[in-house]
Amino acid sequence: MKCKSPRTKPVELRMTPIIDVIFLLLIFFVCTANFNPLEKMLSMDTSLPGSVKVESVQFDPVNLDVVLIQISFDREPHWQIEGNQYTSLHEVQNLLRSIREINEDIPVIIESADNVPMENVIDVYDVCCLAGLSNIQFAAH
């Protein structure tokens, strides 16, 4: 004897509530997105009359993928970052701190000339660590 199974209605999948939820999520993300540039990335002249104007960074640290620090030695060390020459480690450290504020995971490559003493290379490495950068690499010749 065959048992008749009770007939069930086919399951209807209602898409309207799902579309409503997705639409609300889309509205939420659009409303909370920040389309304004960060204030620290905008350049502005804050010098007062009679004050000394400090040189600003000539390259755009926002669009950097890698920071290349080139060390040369001519009686004393010189550092070059993105084509700008620096004569003190303090300047290099300030620049690296400002870059770290924008992108803390940016890789730093230290490239030294053949005549650079190892202590100067280690000094640059220490300055990178003090600036808060952790992805530091050395260029091989």
N, C-alpha and C positions, 0 to 999 in steps of 0.2 A: 504494500500500500504506500502510495506516495504522499508525503506530507507537503502540504502547500505552505510555502513561506509567506509571511505577511508582506504585502506590498508596501514598500517604503517610497516616499517621494524622493526624487533626486535632490541632492544637496545643492542649494543655491549659494554661490559665493558672491557676497555683496562687496563690490569694490568701492562704493561710496564712502564708507567710514575710513578705509585705508587711504583713499585719495585726500580726504579731509585732514587726516593726521599728517601726511606728507606735506600738504600745503601749509599747515600750521608750523611744521618744523622749518620749512623753507623761509617763511616769513620771520621766524625767530632768528635764524642764522643771518639773514640779510640785515635785520635790525640791530643785531649785536656786533656785526663786523665793523672793523675800524678801517675806514678808507683814507684817513688823514695820515700824512707822513709824520714820523716821529719828530718831536721838536729838536732833539739833539742832532738830527741829521740836517737840519736847515742851517744854512750859514747866515749870520747876521753880524753887522758891524756894531759892536758894543763899546767902541772906544770913545772916551770923553775928550773934549778939547784939551790939548796940552799933554795928553798921555802918550806913551810909547806904544806904537802899533806892533804887535807880535805877528810874525809870519804864520799864515794859516797853512794847513795841509793842502797841497796842490792836487792831490788825487782824490778820488771818491772812494772812501773806505767801505761804503755800503755795497758796492758792486764787486768787491774783491772776493776771489775764490780761494786764493792762497796769498800769504804774506811771505815775500822773498826778502830776506835780510842778507845783503852782501857785505862782507867785511874785507877791507883792504888795509894794508899796513905800510905807512911811509913815515918812519920815525915814531909815529903814534897811530893808533887805530882810527879808521874812519868807517862809518856805517852808511849804507845806501839802502833805502826802502822805496820801491816803486819810483826810482829815478831821483828821489830827493836825498841830498847829502846831509848827514848829521855828524856832529863832532863830539857829542857827549852821550854817554849811556843814559843820562837822565832824560834827554830829549827822546831817545828811542823808547824808553820805558813809558813816558807819557803818551807817545803815539800808540804803543801797543795796548795801553789801558783803554784808550778811546776806541780802538778797533775791537777790543774784547767786549766793550759795552754794546756794540752793535751785533757782533757774532762771536760768541764765546767758544764755539767749536771750530773756528777757522784754523786750518793747518798753517804752521809756520815752518819755513825751510831756511836753514842757516847755511849759507854758502861762503866759504872763506877762501882767500887767495892762498897760494902755496907758502908765502913768506909770513903769514899771520901766526903769531905765537898761540899755542893752545890755550893759554890762560885767557886771551881775549875772546876766543870762541866760547869758553866756559862762562865768561862774564855775560855774554849775550844770552846764553842758555839760561843763566840765573835770572837775568832781567825778564825773559819771557815767562819764567815760572812766577816771579814776583808780580808780573802784570796779570796773572791768572790764566794764562794760556797753557794748555796741557798737551795739545797735539803738535809736538815739536819734532822736526826731522832734520837730519844733516844731509847736505848734498854731497854725493861722492864724485870725485874727479876721475 
